[in-house]
Amino acid sequence: MSNPTNNYIGSFHFRITVEGINDPLDGFMKVSSITSTTENVDFKHGLDSSVRKAPGRTTFDDVTLERVYSGLDEFYAWRQAIEAGNIDRRTISIEFLRSDHSTMRRYVLLNAYPSKWELPAMDASGSQAAVEKITISSEKILQLE
């Protein structure tokens, strides 16, 4: 019988791909949690004395990507297009990888766009890397594979 702990997935080994961006998207250090929430709809049947609950609409939280800023501005250019009023939604894949770099699980953000882009404050007294943060909003997140 197999031990479920043998299927350990490290949260440190992942890959991100963005539709329309051909540059290698390496250097990502962190992806925020992927979260879906379904609202509860309270209702009552006839003369019931208790409130019943049913699942309502589902929403998906924004996902924040973090990487060491390298001067590659593909996300910033995409963000500028959004700021200019252009509707530019794309598909983004976030893959958990096995140690052999094969895909264990893939999450697909549909109709996604960068809703926020952030470069950290500069600090000449420190030596840490400048970390770029890109907040991605999407309409739906699918789990594949």
Backbone hydrogen bonds in HBPLUS format (Angstrom, degrees):
<---DONOR---> <-ACCEPTOR-->    atom                        ^
c    i                          cat <-CA-CA->   ^        H-A-AA   ^      H-
h    n   atom  resd res      DA  || num        DHA   H-A  angle D-A-AA Bond
n    s   type  num  typ     dist DA aas  dist angle  dist       angle   num
A0006-ASN N   A0003-ASN O   2.88 MM   3  5.59 162.5  1.91 123.6 129.5     1
A0007-ASN N   A0004-PRO O   3.17 MM   3  5.61 164.7  2.19 111.4 116.1     2
A0097-LEU N   A0013-HIS O   2.94 MM  84  5.51 170.9  1.95 149.4 146.6     3
A0015-ARG N   A0095-GLU O   2.98 MM  80  5.16 144.4  2.11 136.7 147.1     4
A0095-GLU N   A0015-ARG O   2.86 MM  80  5.16 167.9  1.87 155.1 159.2     5
A0017-THR N   A0093-SER O   3.01 MM  76  5.22 157.6  2.06 143.4 149.7     6
A0093-SER N   A0017-THR O   2.88 MM  76  5.22 162.5  1.91 150.2 156.2     7
A0021-ILE N   A0018-VAL O   3.12 MM   3  5.62 165.4  2.14 136.9 136.5     8
A0019-GLU N   A0091-THR O   2.97 MM  72  5.44 166.7  1.99 166.0 169.9     9
A0029-MET N   A0066-GLU O   2.75 MM  37  5.71 150.6  1.83 141.4 151.7    10
A0030-LYS N   A0066-GLU O   3.28 MM  36  5.05 160.3  2.32 137.0 135.7    11
A0066-GLU N   A0030-LYS O   2.87 MM  36  5.05 155.2  1.93 156.1 153.1    12
A0032-SER N   A0064-THR O   2.88 MM  32  5.18 158.1  1.93 147.4 154.6    13
A0061-ASP N   A0035-THR O   3.02 MM  26  5.52 154.6  2.08 146.9 155.0    14
A0037-THR N   A0059-THR O   2.89 MM  22  5.40 161.4  1.93 155.4 160.6    15
A0059-THR N   A0037-THR O   2.82 MM  22  5.40 160.4  1.85 156.0 160.3    16
A0039-GLU N   A0057-ARG O   2.95 MM  18  5.72 163.1  1.98 164.3 161.7    17
A0056-GLY N   A0039-GLU O   2.77 MM  17  5.09 151.4  1.85 167.7 161.2    18
A0041-VAL N   A0054-ALA O   2.83 MM  13  5.15 159.2  1.88 157.2 162.4    19
A0054-ALA N   A0041-VAL O   2.97 MM  13  5.15 140.1  2.13 133.0 145.4    20
A0043-PHE N   A0052-ARG O   2.95 MM   9  5.27 156.2  2.00 138.4 143.1    21
A0052-ARG N   A0043-PHE O   2.79 MM   9  5.27 164.4  1.81 171.6 168.1    22
A0048-ASP N   A0045-HIS O   2.81 MM   3  5.54 166.5  1.82 153.3 157.6    23
A0063-VAL N   A0136-ILE O   2.91 MM  73  5.14 159.4  1.96 149.7 153.5    24
A0136-ILE N   A0063-VAL O   2.70 MM  73  5.14 171.0  1.71 155.2 158.5    25
A0065-LEU N   A0134-ILE O   2.82 MM  69  5.15 167.7  1.84 149.7 151.3    26
A0134-ILE N   A0065-LEU O   2.87 MM  69  5.15 162.6  1.90 151.4 157.3    27
A0067-ARG N   A0132-GLU O   3.04 MM  65  5.41 155.5  2.10 148.2 155.8    28
A0132-GLU N   A0067-ARG O   2.73 MM  65  5.41 150.6  1.82 177.7 171.7    29
A0069-TYR N   A0130-ALA O   2.76 MM  61  5.63 171.4  1.76 156.1 159.2    30
A0077-ALA N   A0073-ASP O   2.81 MM   4  5.98 159.6  1.85 155.1 159.9    31
A0078-TRP N   A0074-GLU O   3.13 MM   4  6.25 154.4  2.20 136.1 143.0    32
A0079-ARG N   A0075-PHE O   2.79 MM   4  6.02 154.9  1.85 147.2 155.0    33
A0080-GLN N   A0076-TYR O   2.80 MM   4  6.08 153.4  1.87 149.2 156.0    34
A0081-ALA N   A0077-ALA O   3.10 MM   4  6.39 150.4  2.19 143.1 150.2    35
A0082-ILE N   A0078-TRP O   3.15 MM   4  6.53 151.4  2.23 145.6 153.0    36
A0083-GLU N   A0079-ARG O   2.88 MM   4  6.22 160.1  1.92 153.6 159.4    37
A0084-ALA N   A0080-GLN O   2.94 MM   4  6.13 141.5  2.09 143.1 153.2    38
A0086-ASN N   A0081-ALA O   2.99 MM   5  5.45 152.5  2.07 163.5 155.0    39
A0085-GLY N   A0082-ILE O   2.92 MM   3  5.20 158.3  1.97 110.8 116.7    40
A0090-ARG N   A0112-ALA O   2.78 MM  22  5.12 159.1  1.82 141.9 147.8    41
A0112-ALA N   A0090-ARG O   2.77 MM  22  5.12 156.6  1.83 157.1 152.4    42
A0092-ILE N   A0109-LEU O   3.11 MM  17  5.09 160.0  2.15 140.4 146.7    43
A0109-LEU N   A0092-ILE O   2.76 MM  17  5.09 166.4  1.78 159.3 162.3    44
A0094-ILE N   A0107-TYR O   2.83 MM  13  5.18 160.7  1.87 154.6 160.9    45
A0107-TYR N   A0094-ILE O   2.83 MM  13  5.18 163.0  1.86 148.7 154.6    46
A0096-PHE N   A0105-ARG O   2.85 MM   9  5.31 162.1  1.88 161.4 166.7    47
A0104-MET N   A0096-PHE O   2.82 MM   8  5.51 169.1  1.83 152.9 155.6    48
A0098-ARG N   A0102-SER O   2.82 MM   4  5.44 164.2  1.85 161.7 167.2    49
A0101-HIS N   A0098-ARG O   2.96 MM   3  5.17 157.9  2.01 117.5 119.4    50
A0106-ARG N   A0144-LEU O   3.16 MM  38  5.11 173.6  2.17 147.5 145.5    51
A0144-LEU N   A0106-ARG O   2.71 MM  38  5.11 175.0  1.72 161.0 162.7    52
A0108-VAL N   A0142-LEU O   2.84 MM  34  5.11 158.8  1.88 144.9 152.2    53
A0142-LEU N   A0108-VAL O   2.90 MM  34  5.11 158.5  1.95 144.0 148.3    54
A0110-LEU N   A0140-LYS O   2.86 MM  30  5.35 172.1  1.87 163.8 166.0    55
A0139-GLU N   A0110-LEU O   3.13 MM  29  6.02 150.8  2.21 162.2 168.2    56
A0113-TYR N   A0137-SER O   2.96 MM  24  5.62 145.6  2.08 153.7 164.2    57
A0137-SER N   A0113-TYR O   2.97 MM  24  5.62 166.3  1.99 167.5 164.7    58
A0115-SER N   A0135-THR O   2.84 MM  20  5.70 137.4  2.02 144.3 157.0    59
A0135-THR N   A0116-LYS O   2.81 MM  19  4.92 162.2  1.84 142.1 148.0    60
A0118-GLU N   A0133-LYS O   2.77 MM  15  5.01 152.3  1.84 155.9 161.1    61
A0133-LYS N   A0118-GLU O   2.81 MM  15  5.01 165.6  1.83 151.5 156.0    62
A0126-GLY N   A0123-ASP O   3.22 MM   3  5.71 166.7  2.24 114.7 118.8    63
